[in-house]
Amino acid sequence: MAALMRSVLGCSRWTGARLPVSVQGKREVRALRRTPLRVIPPESPNEEREKRAKDVKQQAAPTHDKPRRQAEDRSAAPPRDVDAEQPDTYELKYDRAREGDSRLSKVVTIAKSKKFRERHGQILLEGQRLLMDALAAGAVLQTLFFSSRDQLKTLPPEKLVKANLIKVNFGDIKMWSDLVAPQGLMGIFGKPDHVKMKFPDAPASIPLSLICDNIRDPGNLGTILRCAAGAGCNKVLLTKGCVDAWEPKVIRAGMGAHFRLPIITSLEWDTVSNYLSEDTKVFLADNFWQNISGKTACPPNKAIDGDWISTDPKGLHQVVDDDYYSSGDEEDEGIPYVPIQRYYESWARDPTAIVIGGETHGLSVESLLLAKQSKGKRLYIPVVPGIDSLNSAMAASILLFEGRRQLKLSP
């Protein structure tokens, strides 16, 4: 048996020694072509196995399930910081207006009809700057008409997500617009509520309020609102009889003042005092002046731009130096007596309200009653002979900034 085994082993050694070189080379090449094993790091074996299992599952799943899987992956992702995102991360969808679209005619209706604005609680704003001011103050944008997609990038995208965006031809907007050079942006907003608005911080705001009495001209009212915002007024009160503050002409003349300070409209005179503090003194802008000789500085029976009291036909109030008196009974003709002084003399030391009357109807008797109750006065702005009066907006500007100057000097 031992001899048999030695013969077998010897035979195998002899056989291996006679193998050709080509066979041995093929074995070595075959060994080099083998795919090496992938080494899994010891610190995360579970994560690697889970990832491989997920890849296999996705490859085996049908193609119609891919959208659902992608939506699940997005929902599982951590929330993104909106402030750090670019505006194009918001998906803004818009419609293209067709010829005869009823939504377009609604723009003109809002612009021209005060009843429609009040009934539906909507206003129309035009231009990038005005839209930006409204959005910054918290006004709610409902519908935006634009002529170019690039215009959407000029507005805060987070404010546009919930609005209806409608793309129209620039020629159509130009036809609707009253501007000489329209920008191609029109927005329909919900009518702002001064209680819910977020007006910008105004460190220069002073205890000065403005009351508008029968201001009928849209351009004048818009300019007055702009002056009030520039002077740092804390509020503007509009009595019934004034033009609508949200009429497009008033808004354009206001140059964003509507979104800089509270504007309270359509007030009855018996409710005006509710918006003023108890220690507020009311002063009236009035160009009526009469000296001891009886010569008046303006026609006694004509209501003009200087905001004198058109219901005062007898010229009851006369002035001699610093002494004030009435030539008749204080309640004659139902007109209360209120003393008068020059506007540059001291009058603004406590919380103050200024009443500006309209060009046609002048100051109302109710405004005199309010001034008398608060121990206020009538303020006279001297003008050179031959000039009847100043425009209401100009008179408001002079008195507002003089009141600001005097209040700033107050201790």
C-alpha positions in Angstrom: 0.0 0.0 0.0 2.8 2.4 0.9 4.5 1.6 -2.4 1.3 2.4 -4.3 0.9 5.8 -2.6 4.5 6.8 -3.4 4.0 5.9 -7.0 0.8 8.0 -7.2 2.5 11.0 -5.6 5.4 10.7 -7.9 3.2 10.6 -10.9 1.4 13.8 -9.9 4.7 15.6 -9.4 5.8 14.4 -12.8 2.5 15.5 -14.4 2.6 19.0 -12.9 6.1 19.5 -14.0 5.1 18.8 -17.6 2.2 21.4 -17.8 2.7 23.8 -20.6 3.4 27.5 -19.8 0.3 28.8 -21.6 -2.0 27.0 -19.2 -0.4 28.4 -16.1 -0.6 31.9 -17.6 -4.3 31.6 -18.2 -4.9 30.7 -14.6 -3.1 33.8 -13.4 -5.0 36.1 -15.8 -8.3 34.6 -14.7 -7.4 35.4 -11.1 -6.6 39.0 -12.0 -10.0 39.5 -13.7 -12.0 38.6 -10.6 -14.1 41.5 -9.1 -12.8 42.6 -5.8 -15.1 42.5 -2.8 -16.6 45.8 -1.5 -15.5 46.4 2.1 -18.3 47.8 4.3 -17.0 50.2 6.9 -17.4 48.8 10.4 -18.9 52.0 11.7 -22.1 52.0 9.5 -22.9 48.5 8.3 -26.7 48.9 8.9 -26.9 52.1 6.8 -25.1 50.4 3.9 -27.4 47.4 3.9 -30.5 49.5 4.1 -29.4 51.6 1.1 -28.7 48.5 -1.0 -32.1 47.1 -0.1 -33.8 50.4 -1.1 -32.0 50.4 -4.4 -33.1 46.9 -5.1 -36.7 47.8 -4.2 -36.8 50.8 -6.5 -35.4 48.8 -9.4 -38.1 46.2 -8.9 -41.0 48.6 -8.4 -43.2 49.5 -11.5 -42.5 52.9 -13.2 -46.0 54.3 -12.5 -45.1 54.4 -8.8 -42.1 56.8 -9.3 -44.1 60.1 -9.0 -45.7 58.9 -5.7 -42.3 57.9 -4.3 -40.8 61.2 -5.3 -43.6 63.0 -3.5 -43.0 60.9 -0.4 -39.3 61.7 -0.5 -40.1 65.4 -0.7 -42.6 65.2 2.2 -40.0 63.4 4.3 -37.4 66.0 3.7 -36.7 68.5 6.5 -38.4 71.9 6.1 -36.5 74.6 4.2 -35.7 78.1 5.4 -37.9 80.3 3.2 -35.9 83.4 3.9 -32.8 81.7 2.6 -34.4 80.6 -0.6 -34.4 82.5 -3.9 -37.6 83.9 -5.3 -37.7 81.2 -8.0 -38.2 78.5 -5.4 -41.9 79.7 -5.2 -44.0 78.0 -7.8 -46.1 80.9 -9.2 -48.9 79.8 -11.6 -50.7 82.3 -13.7 -53.4 82.4 -16.4 -53.4 84.1 -19.7 -56.3 86.5 -20.3 -58.4 85.9 -23.4 -60.2 88.4 -25.5 -63.4 89.6 -23.7 -62.3 88.2 -20.3 -64.7 89.5 -17.7 -62.0 89.9 -15.1 -60.5 92.7 -17.2 -63.6 94.8 -17.3 -63.8 94.5 -13.5 -60.7 96.6 -13.2 -62.3 99.6 -14.9 -65.4 99.2 -12.8 -63.4 99.3 -9.5 -61.5 102.3 -10.7 -64.6 104.4 -11.6 -67.3 103.2 -9.2 -67.2 104.2 -5.6 -70.4 102.2 -4.9 -68.7 99.1 -6.3 -65.6 99.6 -4.2 -67.7 100.0 -1.0 -70.0 97.1 -1.9 -67.2 94.6 -2.7 -64.5 96.1 -0.4 -61.9 96.3 -3.2 -59.5 98.9 -4.4 -57.3 99.2 -7.5 -53.5 100.0 -7.3 -51.2 100.5 -10.2 -47.4 100.6 -10.4 -44.6 98.7 -8.7 -43.8 101.2 -6.0 -47.5 101.5 -4.9 -47.9 97.7 -4.9 -44.8 97.3 -2.8 -46.0 99.9 -0.3 -49.4 98.2 0.0 -47.9 94.7 0.4 -45.4 95.9 3.0 -48.3 97.5 5.0 -50.2 94.2 5.1 -52.8 94.9 2.3 -54.2 91.7 0.9 -53.6 91.2 -2.9 -56.4 89.4 -4.6 -55.7 89.7 -8.3 -52.6 90.9 -10.1 -52.6 91.8 -13.8 -49.1 91.9 -15.4 -47.7 92.2 -18.9 -44.3 90.5 -18.4 -43.2 87.6 -16.3 -40.1 89.5 -15.3 -42.3 91.9 -13.4 -43.3 89.2 -10.9 -39.6 89.1 -9.8 -39.9 92.7 -8.6 -42.6 91.8 -6.0 -42.3 89.6 -2.9 -43.1 86.1 -4.1 -44.5 85.0 -0.7 -47.2 87.7 -1.2 -48.1 86.4 -4.6 -48.7 82.8 -3.9 -52.3 83.1 -2.8 -53.3 85.8 -5.4 -54.8 85.3 -8.8 -52.1 86.1 -11.4 -53.3 87.0 -14.9 -51.0 87.8 -17.8 -52.4 90.3 -20.2 -51.0 92.3 -23.2 -49.3 95.6 -22.4 -51.5 97.3 -24.9 -54.6 96.4 -22.9 -53.1 97.7 -19.6 -52.1 100.9 -21.4 -55.7 101.3 -22.6 -57.1 100.9 -19.1 -54.5 103.0 -17.3 -54.9 106.7 -16.7 -51.1 107.1 -16.4 -49.0 108.7 -19.1 -46.4 106.0 -18.8 -48.0 102.8 -17.3 -45.7 100.1 -16.0 -47.9 97.2 -16.9 -48.8 96.2 -13.3 -52.3 96.5 -11.8 -53.5 94.9 -8.6 -56.9 94.5 -7.0 -56.6 94.6 -3.2 -59.1 94.1 -0.4 -60.0 97.5 1.0 -57.4 98.2 3.8 -58.6 98.4 7.4 -56.5 100.8 9.4 -56.8 98.6 12.5 -55.2 95.6 10.7 -52.6 97.5 8.8 -48.9 97.4 9.7 -47.7 100.9 9.2 -43.9 101.4 9.2 -42.3 102.7 12.4 -42.4 106.4 12.5 -40.0 107.7 15.2 -40.7 111.2 14.0 -44.5 110.9 14.6 -45.9 113.7 16.7 -49.2 114.2 18.6 -50.7 116.0 15.5 -53.9 114.9 13.7 -55.5 116.1 10.6 -59.3 116.5 10.0 -60.5 117.0 6.4 -63.9 118.8 6.1 -65.6 118.7 2.7 -62.5 118.2 0.6 -64.0 117.4 -2.8 -61.0 117.6 -5.2 -59.2 114.2 -5.6 -55.8 115.9 -6.3 -56.1 118.2 -3.3 -57.0 115.3 -0.9 -54.1 113.2 -2.2 -51.6 116.0 -1.8 -53.0 116.7 1.7 -52.5 113.1 2.7 -49.0 113.2 1.4 -48.3 116.3 3.4 -49.7 114.7 6.5 -47.5 111.7 6.1 -44.5 113.9 5.5 -45.2 116.0 8.6 -45.4 112.9 10.8 -49.1 113.0 11.6 -50.4 110.2 13.7 -53.8 109.9 11.8 -56.1 111.5 9.3 -59.8 111.8 9.8 -62.2 112.3 6.8 -65.7 113.5 7.5 -68.6 112.6 5.2 -68.7 114.9 2.2 -65.0 114.3 1.4 -64.0 112.6 -1.8 -63.3 108.8 -1.5 -59.8 108.4 -0.2 -59.4 105.2 -2.3 -60.3 106.7 -5.6 -57.4 106.1 -8.1 -56.7 109.8 -8.5 -56.4 110.3 -4.8 -54.1 107.3 -4.4 -51.8 108.5 -7.2 -51.6 112.0 -5.7 -50.9 110.5 -2.3 -47.8 108.8 -3.5 -48.0 105.9 -1.0 -49.3 108.1 2.0 -52.3 105.8 2.3 -49.9 103.1 3.6 -47.9 105.3 5.9 -50.5 106.4 8.5 -54.1 105.5 9.5 -56.8 107.1 7.4 -60.3 106.9 8.8 -63.1 107.8 6.4 -66.8 108.7 6.3 -67.0 110.0 9.8 -70.0 111.8 11.2 -69.0 114.9 13.2 -70.4 113.6 16.4 -68.0 110.7 16.2 -64.8 112.6 15.3 -64.0 113.3 19.0 -63.9 109.6 19.6 -60.7 109.4 17.6 -59.0 112.2 19.5 -57.6 112.3 23.0 -59.4 114.3 25.7 -56.7 116.9 25.9 -56.5 117.5 22.1 -57.1 121.1 21.0 -58.7 121.6 17.6 -57.6 124.5 15.3 -59.2 125.6 12.1 -57.4 126.8 8.9 -59.3 130.0 8.1 -58.4 133.0 5.8 -61.2 135.2 7.1 -59.9 138.3 8.7 -61.6 141.6 9.5 -60.0 144.7 11.0 -61.7 147.5 13.0 -62.4 149.5 9.9 -64.7 146.8 8.7 -62.7 146.0 5.5 -62.5 142.3 5.1 -59.6 140.4 3.5 -62.0 138.3 1.4 -65.5 138.7 0.0 -68.0 138.0 2.9 -70.4 135.9 0.8 -68.0 133.8 -1.3 -66.6 130.4 -0.3 -63.1 130.1 -1.6 -60.0 128.0 -1.3 -58.8 129.6 1.9 -61.2 127.4 3.9 -63.1 130.2 5.6 -66.6 129.6 6.9 -69.0 130.0 4.0 -72.0 130.1 6.4 -70.8 133.3 8.0 -72.4 136.1 5.8 -72.2 138.9 8.4 -68.5 138.7 9.1 -69.1 138.3 12.8 -65.5 137.9 14.0 -63.3 141.0 14.1 -59.8 141.6 15.3 -58.2 144.5 17.0 -54.5 143.8 17.8 -54.7 140.9 20.2 -58.2 141.4 21.4 -60.9 139.2 20.0 -64.6 139.8 20.1 -67.8 139.3 18.2 -69.7 142.1 16.7 -72.9 140.4 17.6 -74.3 137.6 19.7 -71.9 134.6 19.9 -74.7 132.2 18.8 -76.1 134.5 16.1 -77.0 132.6 13.0 -76.1 129.4 14.8 -72.4 130.2 14.3 -70.2 129.7 17.5 -67.5 132.2 18.2 -63.9 131.0 17.9 -61.0 133.5 18.3 -58.5 133.9 15.5 -54.7 134.4 15.4 -51.9 134.3 12.9 -50.5 130.9 12.2 -46.9 131.6 13.2 -47.9 132.6 16.7 -47.7 130.0 19.4 -50.6 127.5 19.3 -49.3 124.0 19.3 -48.1 122.9 22.7 -50.4 119.9 23.5 -51.9 117.2 21.4 -53.3 119.1 18.4 -55.7 118.6 15.5 -56.0 120.8 12.5 -59.2 121.1 10.4 -58.8 121.8 6.7 -62.0 122.8 4.8 -62.9 122.3 1.1 -62.7 124.9 -1.6 -66.4 125.1 -2.4 -68.1 124.6 0.9 -65.5 125.8 3.3 -65.5 124.9 7.0 -68.7 123.5 8.5 -70.4 124.8 11.6 -69.7 121.5 13.3 -65.9 122.1 13.0 -66.4 125.4 14.9 -68.3 123.7 17.6 -65.5 121.1 18.0 -62.9 123.9 18.1 -64.9 125.9 20.7 -65.4 122.8 22.9 -61.7 122.1 22.9 -60.7 125.8 23.4 -59.0 125.9 20.1 -58.6 128.8 17.6 -58.8 129.8 14.0 -55.4 130.1 12.3 -54.9 132.8 9.7 -52.2 132.7 6.9 -51.6 136.3 5.7 -51.3 136.7 1.9 -50.4 139.8 -0.1 -53.2 142.1 -1.2 -55.0 141.0 -4.4 -54.7 137.2 -3.6 -58.0 135.8 -2.3 -56.6 132.7 -0.6 -54.4 129.7 -0.8 -55.2 126.3 -2.1 -56.4 123.9 0.6 -53.4 121.6 0.1 -51.0 124.5 0.4 -52.7 125.8 3.5 -52.6 122.3 5.0 -48.9 122.0 4.3 -48.1 125.3 5.9 -50.0 124.6 9.1 -48.9 121.0 9.4 -45.3 121.7 9.3 -45.6 124.8 11.5 -47.5 122.6 14.0 -44.7 120.1 13.8 -42.1 122.8 14.4 -43.9 124.1 17.4 -44.5 120.7 18.9 -40.8 119.8 18.5 -39.9 122.9 20.4 -42.3 122.1 23.2 -40.7 120.8 26.5 
